[in-house]
Amino acid sequence: MMDKKRVVGIDAGGTKTEFLLCSGEGIVYGRALRGTGNPNDIGIDACVEMLVGGISELCGKEAPDAVFAGISGAGSGDNAKRIREALCAAYPNTAVEVCTDASNLLASGRKDGDSAALICGTGTALFVQKDGVEHRVGGWGYLFDRGGSAYDLGRDAIRATLAAEEKLIPEGELCRRVRESLGADAHAALAEIYKNGKAYIASFAKIVVESAENGDATAVEIVNESIRALCKRVAKAKELYGDRPELICGGGLFNSKYFSSLLGKALEEQGVSLYIPEHPQVFGACVRAAKLVGSINKRSFAENFGKAL
């Protein structure tokens, strides 16, 4: 019976990895947290070690019936295949599936079937699921994506602060707050910024959004540029979807009502509405894990899940 099944859902993003152990009916038994799980950042071996560590923390010596891992960076090359093979070797009697973290978000919608999902976290990507086939728009990684990610906003904030220090642009709230957070002038902090890397740079996104909400001109333009880039991707997603999809949204930027409202208003012109799920993204991973060992009633699964959290 599904209530006797023990399944693990994993949501691995660019900053943190969340594990949940639950029943096949959505009753949550335990939670574990780790750092970034992106194999492009930490390597396949470190990613697998981290995943096995989180699963072992929740399950002990008794292997779960199913594991579904939605991992940022899993879509690059053969990453998903290699991670799945390693997990299958560690848990030979467990049903295992590994996909991108977008799969978690696509499964977090109010219904099954065709859907579209937008991630605006440390990185950004837009995914469309149509007739069982998954399409991606963007999601090329922080070096190449432009607009819509915390990394992108944070990098632009630091770039603007460097420019302000050289008198290339006027200084306002954004640049002052960036320096306060750095604890030094941006020029003096450059070596430390490079050393701390992607997640650290992405942490400055919150300052950008808050400064934009307060009317800082530089911050407003940075945010608006991201909104424009996201709208272009959504227009392409509509072509793939063939209709006006409800866009399931996930990632830290949607914690900001200001950012969500701006994007929502911009997308209204395209006939697209935003849906920010009531449950965290790992919920979709738990749904997918439960489906590996049986059929579920998604509504009751979500109700049980919500009671536990």
Contacts in CASP RR format, 6 or more apart in sequence:
PFRMAT RR
TARGET T0000
AUTHOR 0000-0000-0000
METHOD contacts of the structure
MODEL  1
MMDKKRVVGIDAGGTKTEFLLCSGEGIVYGRALRGTGNPNDIGIDACVEM
LVGGISELCGKEAPDAVFAGISGAGSGDNAKRIREALCAAYPNTAVEVCT
DASNLLASGRKDGDSAALICGTGTALFVQKDGVEHRVGGWGYLFDRGGSA
YDLGRDAIRATLAAEEKLIPEGELCRRVRESLGADAHAALAEIYKNGKAY
IASFAKIVVESAENGDATAVEIVNESIRALCKRVAKAKELYGDRPELICG
GGLFNSKYFSSLLGKALEEQGVSLYIPEHPQVFGACVRAAKLVGSINKRS
FAENFGKAL
2 23 0 8 1.000
2 24 0 8 1.000
2 25 0 8 1.000
2 290 0 8 1.000
2 293 0 8 1.000
2 294 0 8 1.000
2 296 0 8 1.000
3 23 0 8 1.000
3 24 0 8 1.000
3 25 0 8 1.000
3 27 0 8 1.000
4 23 0 8 1.000
5 23 0 8 1.000
5 24 0 8 1.000
5 65 0 8 1.000
5 66 0 8 1.000
5 290 0 8 1.000
5 293 0 8 1.000
5 294 0 8 1.000
6 21 0 8 1.000
6 22 0 8 1.000
6 23 0 8 1.000
6 24 0 8 1.000
6 29 0 8 1.000
6 59 0 8 1.000
6 62 0 8 1.000
6 64 0 8 1.000
6 65 0 8 1.000
7 21 0 8 1.000
7 22 0 8 1.000
7 23 0 8 1.000
7 24 0 8 1.000
7 64 0 8 1.000
7 65 0 8 1.000
7 66 0 8 1.000
7 67 0 8 1.000
7 68 0 8 1.000
7 286 0 8 1.000
7 289 0 8 1.000
7 290 0 8 1.000
7 292 0 8 1.000
7 293 0 8 1.000
8 19 0 8 1.000
8 20 0 8 1.000
8 21 0 8 1.000
8 55 0 8 1.000
8 58 0 8 1.000
8 59 0 8 1.000
8 64 0 8 1.000
8 66 0 8 1.000
8 67 0 8 1.000
8 68 0 8 1.000
8 289 0 8 1.000
9 19 0 8 1.000
9 20 0 8 1.000
9 21 0 8 1.000
9 22 0 8 1.000
9 67 0 8 1.000
9 68 0 8 1.000
9 69 0 8 1.000
9 282 0 8 1.000
9 284 0 8 1.000
9 285 0 8 1.000
9 286 0 8 1.000
9 288 0 8 1.000
9 289 0 8 1.000
10 17 0 8 1.000
10 18 0 8 1.000
10 19 0 8 1.000
10 20 0 8 1.000
10 51 0 8 1.000
10 55 0 8 1.000
10 67 0 8 1.000
10 68 0 8 1.000
10 69 0 8 1.000
10 70 0 8 1.000
10 71 0 8 1.000
10 282 0 8 1.000
10 285 0 8 1.000
11 17 0 8 1.000
11 18 0 8 1.000
11 70 0 8 1.000
11 101 0 8 1.000
11 104 0 8 1.000
11 280 0 8 1.000
11 281 0 8 1.000
11 282 0 8 1.000
11 284 0 8 1.000
11 285 0 8 1.000
12 18 0 8 1.000
12 36 0 8 1.000
12 37 0 8 1.000
12 38 0 8 1.000
12 47 0 8 1.000
12 51 0 8 1.000
12 69 0 8 1.000
12 70 0 8 1.000
12 71 0 8 1.000
12 72 0 8 1.000
12 101 0 8 1.000
13 36 0 8 1.000
13 37 0 8 1.000
13 38 0 8 1.000
13 71 0 8 1.000
13 72 0 8 1.000
13 101 0 8 1.000
13 121 0 8 1.000
13 122 0 8 1.000
14 36 0 8 1.000
14 37 0 8 1.000
14 38 0 8 1.000
14 41 0 8 1.000
14 72 0 8 1.000
14 121 0 8 1.000
14 122 0 8 1.000
14 123 0 8 1.000
14 198 0 8 1.000
14 199 0 8 1.000
15 35 0 8 1.000
15 36 0 8 1.000
15 121 0 8 1.000
15 122 0 8 1.000
15 199 0 8 1.000
15 202 0 8 1.000
16 33 0 8 1.000
16 34 0 8 1.000
16 35 0 8 1.000
16 36 0 8 1.000
17 33 0 8 1.000
17 34 0 8 1.000
17 35 0 8 1.000
17 36 0 8 1.000
17 37 0 8 1.000
17 50 0 8 1.000
17 51 0 8 1.000
18 31 0 8 1.000
18 32 0 8 1.000
18 33 0 8 1.000
18 280 0 8 1.000
18 281 0 8 1.000
18 282 0 8 1.000
19 31 0 8 1.000
19 32 0 8 1.000
19 33 0 8 1.000
19 34 0 8 1.000
19 54 0 8 1.000
19 55 0 8 1.000
19 57 0 8 1.000
19 58 0 8 1.000
19 282 0 8 1.000
20 28 0 8 1.000
20 30 0 8 1.000
20 31 0 8 1.000
20 58 0 8 1.000
20 282 0 8 1.000
20 285 0 8 1.000
20 286 0 8 1.000
21 28 0 8 1.000
21 29 0 8 1.000
21 30 0 8 1.000
21 31 0 8 1.000
21 58 0 8 1.000
21 59 0 8 1.000
21 64 0 8 1.000
22 28 0 8 1.000
22 29 0 8 1.000
22 30 0 8 1.000
22 286 0 8 1.000
22 290 0 8 1.000
22 305 0 8 1.000
22 308 0 8 1.000
23 29 0 8 1.000
23 304 0 8 1.000
24 290 0 8 1.000
24 293 0 8 1.000
24 294 0 8 1.000
24 296 0 8 1.000
24 301 0 8 1.000
25 290 0 8 1.000
25 296 0 8 1.000
25 300 0 8 1.000
25 301 0 8 1.000
25 304 0 8 1.000
26 286 0 8 1.000
26 290 0 8 1.000
26 296 0 8 1.000
26 301 0 8 1.000
26 304 0 8 1.000
26 305 0 8 1.000
26 308 0 8 1.000
27 304 0 8 1.000
27 305 0 8 1.000
27 307 0 8 1.000
27 308 0 8 1.000
28 304 0 8 1.000
28 305 0 8 1.000
28 308 0 8 1.000
28 309 0 8 1.000
29 58 0 8 1.000
30 58 0 8 1.000
31 58 0 8 1.000
32 54 0 8 1.000
32 57 0 8 1.000
32 58 0 8 1.000
34 50 0 8 1.000
34 53 0 8 1.000
34 54 0 8 1.000
35 50 0 8 1.000
36 42 0 8 1.000
36 72 0 8 1.000
36 199 0 8 1.000
37 47 0 8 1.000
37 50 0 8 1.000
37 51 0 8 1.000
37 71 0 8 1.000
37 72 0 8 1.000
38 47 0 8 1.000
38 71 0 8 1.000
38 72 0 8 1.000
38 73 0 8 1.000
39 46 0 8 1.000
39 47 0 8 1.000
39 71 0 8 1.000
39 73 0 8 1.000
39 74 0 8 1.000
39 76 0 8 1.000
39 79 0 8 1.000
39 83 0 8 1.000
40 73 0 8 1.000
40 76 0 8 1.000
40 79 0 8 1.000
40 141 0 8 1.000
41 198 0 8 1.000
42 50 0 8 1.000
44 79 0 8 1.000
44 82 0 8 1.000
44 83 0 8 1.000
44 86 0 8 1.000
47 71 0 8 1.000
47 83 0 8 1.000
48 83 0 8 1.000
48 86 0 8 1.000
48 87 0 8 1.000
48 90 0 8 1.000
51 69 0 8 1.000
51 83 0 8 1.000
51 87 0 8 1.000
52 87 0 8 1.000
52 90 0 8 1.000
55 64 0 8 1.000
55 67 0 8 1.000
55 91 0 8 1.000
58 64 0 8 1.000
63 91 0 8 1.000
63 93 0 8 1.000
63 94 0 8 1.000
64 91 0 8 1.000
64 94 0 8 1.000
65 94 0 8 1.000
65 95 0 8 1.000
65 293 0 8 1.000
66 94 0 8 1.000
66 95 0 8 1.000
66 96 0 8 1.000
66 289 0 8 1.000
66 290 0 8 1.000
66 292 0 8 1.000
66 293 0 8 1.000
67 87 0 8 1.000
67 91 0 8 1.000
67 94 0 8 1.000
67 95 0 8 1.000
67 96 0 8 1.000
67 97 0 8 1.000
67 289 0 8 1.000
68 96 0 8 1.000
68 97 0 8 1.000
68 98 0 8 1.000
68 99 0 8 1.000
68 285 0 8 1.000
68 286 0 8 1.000
68 288 0 8 1.000
68 289 0 8 1.000
68 292 0 8 1.000
69 83 0 8 1.000
69 87 0 8 1.000
69 96 0 8 1.000
69 97 0 8 1.000
69 98 0 8 1.000
69 99 0 8 1.000
69 285 0 8 1.000
70 98 0 8 1.000
70 99 0 8 1.000
70 100 0 8 1.000
70 101 0 8 1.000
70 103 0 8 1.000
70 104 0 8 1.000
70 285 0 8 1.000
71 79 0 8 1.000
71 80 0 8 1.000
71 83 0 8 1.000
71 98 0 8 1.000
71 99 0 8 1.000
71 100 0 8 1.000
71 101 0 8 1.000
72 100 0 8 1.000
72 101 0 8 1.000
72 122 0 8 1.000
72 123 0 8 1.000
73 79 0 8 1.000
73 100 0 8 1.000
73 101 0 8 1.000
73 141 0 8 1.000
74 80 0 8 1.000
74 83 0 8 1.000
74 98 0 8 1.000
74 99 0 8 1.000
74 100 0 8 1.000
74 101 0 8 1.000
75 99 0 8 1.000
75 100 0 8 1.000
80 98 0 8 1.000
80 99 0 8 1.000
80 100 0 8 1.000
81 98 0 8 1.000
83 98 0 8 1.000
84 96 0 8 1.000
84 97 0 8 1.000
84 98 0 8 1.000
87 94 0 8 1.000
87 96 0 8 1.000
87 98 0 8 1.000
88 94 0 8 1.000
88 96 0 8 1.000
95 292 0 8 1.000
95 293 0 8 1.000
96 292 0 8 1.000
97 288 0 8 1.000
97 289 0 8 1.000
97 292 0 8 1.000
99 288 0 8 1.000
100 125 0 8 1.000
100 127 0 8 1.000
100 136 0 8 1.000
101 119 0 8 1.000
101 281 0 8 1.000
102 117 0 8 1.000
102 119 0 8 1.000
102 125 0 8 1.000
102 127 0 8 1.000
102 134 0 8 1.000
102 136 0 8 1.000
103 127 0 8 1.000
103 134 0 8 1.000
103 284 0 8 1.000
103 285 0 8 1.000
103 288 0 8 1.000
104 281 0 8 1.000
104 282 0 8 1.000
104 283 0 8 1.000
104 284 0 8 1.000
104 285 0 8 1.000
104 288 0 8 1.000
105 117 0 8 1.000
105 118 0 8 1.000
105 119 0 8 1.000
105 127 0 8 1.000
105 248 0 8 1.000
105 249 0 8 1.000
105 250 0 8 1.000
105 277 0 8 1.000
105 281 0 8 1.000
105 284 0 8 1.000
106 115 0 8 1.000
106 116 0 8 1.000
106 117 0 8 1.000
106 127 0 8 1.000
106 129 0 8 1.000
106 134 0 8 1.000
106 248 0 8 1.000
107 283 0 8 1.000
107 284 0 8 1.000
107 285 0 8 1.000
107 287 0 8 1.000
107 288 0 8 1.000
108 117 0 8 1.000
108 248 0 8 1.000
108 277 0 8 1.000
108 279 0 8 1.000
108 281 0 8 1.000
108 283 0 8 1.000
108 284 0 8 1.000
108 287 0 8 1.000
109 115 0 8 1.000
109 248 0 8 1.000
109 275 0 8 1.000
109 277 0 8 1.000
110 246 0 8 1.000
110 275 0 8 1.000
111 298 0 8 1.000
112 298 0 8 1.000
113 129 0 8 1.000
113 132 0 8 1.000
114 129 0 8 1.000
114 130 0 8 1.000
114 131 0 8 1.000
114 132 0 8 1.000
114 241 0 8 1.000
114 245 0 8 1.000
115 128 0 8 1.000
115 129 0 8 1.000
115 245 0 8 1.000
115 246 0 8 1.000
115 248 0 8 1.000
116 126 0 8 1.000
116 127 0 8 1.000
116 128 0 8 1.000
116 129 0 8 1.000
116 237 0 8 1.000
116 241 0 8 1.000
116 245 0 8 1.000
116 246 0 8 1.000
116 247 0 8 1.000
116 248 0 8 1.000
117 126 0 8 1.000
117 127 0 8 1.000
117 129 0 8 1.000
117 247 0 8 1.000
117 248 0 8 1.000
117 249 0 8 1.000
117 250 0 8 1.000
118 124 0 8 1.000
118 125 0 8 1.000
118 126 0 8 1.000
118 127 0 8 1.000
118 230 0 8 1.000
118 233 0 8 1.000
118 234 0 8 1.000
118 247 0 8 1.000
118 248 0 8 1.000
118 249 0 8 1.000
118 250 0 8 1.000
119 125 0 8 1.000
119 126 0 8 1.000
119 127 0 8 1.000
119 250 0 8 1.000
119 251 0 8 1.000
120 148 0 8 1.000
120 149 0 8 1.000
120 150 0 8 1.000
120 230 0 8 1.000
120 249 0 8 1.000
120 250 0 8 1.000
120 251 0 8 1.000
120 252 0 8 1.000
120 253 0 8 1.000
120 254 0 8 1.000
120 259 0 8 1.000
121 149 0 8 1.000
121 150 0 8 1.000
121 202 0 8 1.000
121 250 0 8 1.000
121 251 0 8 1.000
121 252 0 8 1.000
121 253 0 8 1.000
122 142 0 8 1.000
122 149 0 8 1.000
122 150 0 8 1.000
122 151 0 8 1.000
122 198 0 8 1.000
122 199 0 8 1.000
122 202 0 8 1.000
123 139 0 8 1.000
123 141 0 8 1.000
123 142 0 8 1.000
123 145 0 8 1.000
123 148 0 8 1.000
123 149 0 8 1.000
123 150 0 8 1.000
123 151 0 8 1.000
123 152 0 8 1.000
123 202 0 8 1.000
124 138 0 8 1.000
124 139 0 8 1.000
124 145 0 8 1.000
124 147 0 8 1.000
124 148 0 8 1.000
124 149 0 8 1.000
124 152 0 8 1.000
124 230 0 8 1.000
125 136 0 8 1.000
125 137 0 8 1.000
125 138 0 8 1.000
125 139 0 8 1.000
125 145 0 8 1.000
126 136 0 8 1.000
126 137 0 8 1.000
126 138 0 8 1.000
126 139 0 8 1.000
126 230 0 8 1.000
126 233 0 8 1.000
126 234 0 8 1.000
126 236 0 8 1.000
126 237 0 8 1.000
127 134 0 8 1.000
127 135 0 8 1.000
127 136 0 8 1.000
127 137 0 8 1.000
128 134 0 8 1.000
128 135 0 8 1.000
128 137 0 8 1.000
128 237 0 8 1.000
128 240 0 8 1.000
128 241 0 8 1.000
128 245 0 8 1.000
129 135 0 8 1.000
130 240 0 8 1.000
130 241 0 8 1.000
130 242 0 8 1.000
135 237 0 8 1.000
135 240 0 8 1.000
137 233 0 8 1.000
137 236 0 8 1.000
137 237 0 8 1.000
137 240 0 8 1.000
138 145 0 8 1.000
138 233 0 8 1.000
139 145 0 8 1.000
142 149 0 8 1.000
142 151 0 8 1.000
142 152 0 8 1.000
142 198 0 8 1.000
145 152 0 8 1.000
146 152 0 8 1.000
146 229 0 8 1.000
147 153 0 8 1.000
147 225 0 8 1.000
147 226 0 8 1.000
147 229 0 8 1.000
147 230 0 8 1.000
148 226 0 8 1.000
148 227 0 8 1.000
148 229 0 8 1.000
148 230 0 8 1.000
148 253 0 8 1.000
149 202 0 8 1.000
149 205 0 8 1.000
149 226 0 8 1.000
149 253 0 8 1.000
150 202 0 8 1.000
150 203 0 8 1.000
150 205 0 8 1.000
150 252 0 8 1.000
150 253 0 8 1.000
151 198 0 8 1.000
151 201 0 8 1.000
151 202 0 8 1.000
151 205 0 8 1.000
152 226 0 8 1.000
153 202 0 8 1.000
153 204 0 8 1.000
153 205 0 8 1.000
153 208 0 8 1.000
153 209 0 8 1.000
153 222 0 8 1.000
153 223 0 8 1.000
153 226 0 8 1.000
153 253 0 8 1.000
154 201 0 8 1.000
154 202 0 8 1.000
154 203 0 8 1.000
154 204 0 8 1.000
154 205 0 8 1.000
154 207 0 8 1.000
154 208 0 8 1.000
155 201 0 8 1.000
156 208 0 8 1.000
156 222 0 8 1.000
156 225 0 8 1.000
157 174 0 8 1.000
157 178 0 8 1.000
157 204 0 8 1.000
157 205 0 8 1.000
157 207 0 8 1.000
157 208 0 8 1.000
157 219 0 8 1.000
157 222 0 8 1.000
158 178 0 8 1.000
158 186 0 8 1.000
158 193 0 8 1.000
158 201 0 8 1.000
158 204 0 8 1.000
160 169 0 8 1.000
160 174 0 8 1.000
160 175 0 8 1.000
160 178 0 8 1.000
160 218 0 8 1.000
160 222 0 8 1.000
161 174 0 8 1.000
161 175 0 8 1.000
161 178 0 8 1.000
161 179 0 8 1.000
161 186 0 8 1.000
162 186 0 8 1.000
162 187 0 8 1.000
162 190 0 8 1.000
163 169 0 8 1.000
164 170 0 8 1.000
164 171 0 8 1.000
164 172 0 8 1.000
164 175 0 8 1.000
164 218 0 8 1.000
165 175 0 8 1.000
165 185 0 8 1.000
165 186 0 8 1.000
165 187 0 8 1.000
169 218 0 8 1.000
170 217 0 8 1.000
170 218 0 8 1.000
172 216 0 8 1.000
172 217 0 8 1.000
172 218 0 8 1.000
173 211 0 8 1.000
173 214 0 8 1.000
173 215 0 8 1.000
173 216 0 8 1.000
173 219 0 8 1.000
174 207 0 8 1.000
174 208 0 8 1.000
174 211 0 8 1.000
174 212 0 8 1.000
174 216 0 8 1.000
174 218 0 8 1.000
174 219 0 8 1.000
174 222 0 8 1.000
175 218 0 8 1.000
177 207 0 8 1.000
177 210 0 8 1.000
177 211 0 8 1.000
178 186 0 8 1.000
178 204 0 8 1.000
178 207 0 8 1.000
179 185 0 8 1.000
179 186 0 8 1.000
181 204 0 8 1.000
181 207 0 8 1.000
182 189 0 8 1.000
182 192 0 8 1.000
182 193 0 8 1.000
183 189 0 8 1.000
186 193 0 8 1.000
193 200 0 8 1.000
193 201 0 8 1.000
205 253 0 8 1.000
206 256 0 8 1.000
208 219 0 8 1.000
208 222 0 8 1.000
208 223 0 8 1.000
209 219 0 8 1.000
209 223 0 8 1.000
209 253 0 8 1.000
209 256 0 8 1.000
209 258 0 8 1.000
209 259 0 8 1.000
211 218 0 8 1.000
211 219 0 8 1.000
212 219 0 8 1.000
212 220 0 8 1.000
212 222 0 8 1.000
212 223 0 8 1.000
212 258 0 8 1.000
213 256 0 8 1.000
213 258 0 8 1.000
223 259 0 8 1.000
223 262 0 8 1.000
224 262 0 8 1.000
227 262 0 8 1.000
227 263 0 8 1.000
227 266 0 8 1.000
228 266 0 8 1.000
230 263 0 8 1.000
230 266 0 8 1.000
231 263 0 8 1.000
231 266 0 8 1.000
231 267 0 8 1.000
231 270 0 8 1.000
234 247 0 8 1.000
234 267 0 8 1.000
234 270 0 8 1.000
234 272 0 8 1.000
235 270 0 8 1.000
237 245 0 8 1.000
237 247 0 8 1.000
238 244 0 8 1.000
238 245 0 8 1.000
238 270 0 8 1.000
238 272 0 8 1.000
244 270 0 8 1.000
244 271 0 8 1.000
244 272 0 8 1.000
245 272 0 8 1.000
246 272 0 8 1.000
246 273 0 8 1.000
246 274 0 8 1.000
246 275 0 8 1.000
247 267 0 8 1.000
247 272 0 8 1.000
247 273 0 8 1.000
247 274 0 8 1.000
247 275 0 8 1.000
248 275 0 8 1.000
248 277 0 8 1.000
249 260 0 8 1.000
249 274 0 8 1.000
249 275 0 8 1.000
249 276 0 8 1.000
249 277 0 8 1.000
250 276 0 8 1.000
250 277 0 8 1.000
250 281 0 8 1.000
251 281 0 8 1.000
253 259 0 8 1.000
253 260 0 8 1.000
254 260 0 8 1.000
254 276 0 8 1.000
260 274 0 8 1.000
260 276 0 8 1.000
263 274 0 8 1.000
264 273 0 8 1.000
264 274 0 8 1.000
267 273 0 8 1.000
267 274 0 8 1.000
277 283 0 8 1.000
278 306 0 8 1.000
279 302 0 8 1.000
279 305 0 8 1.000
279 306 0 8 1.000
279 309 0 8 1.000
280 309 0 8 1.000
283 302 0 8 1.000
283 305 0 8 1.000
286 301 0 8 1.000
286 305 0 8 1.000
287 296 0 8 1.000
287 298 0 8 1.000
287 301 0 8 1.000
290 296 0 8 1.000
290 301 0 8 1.000
END
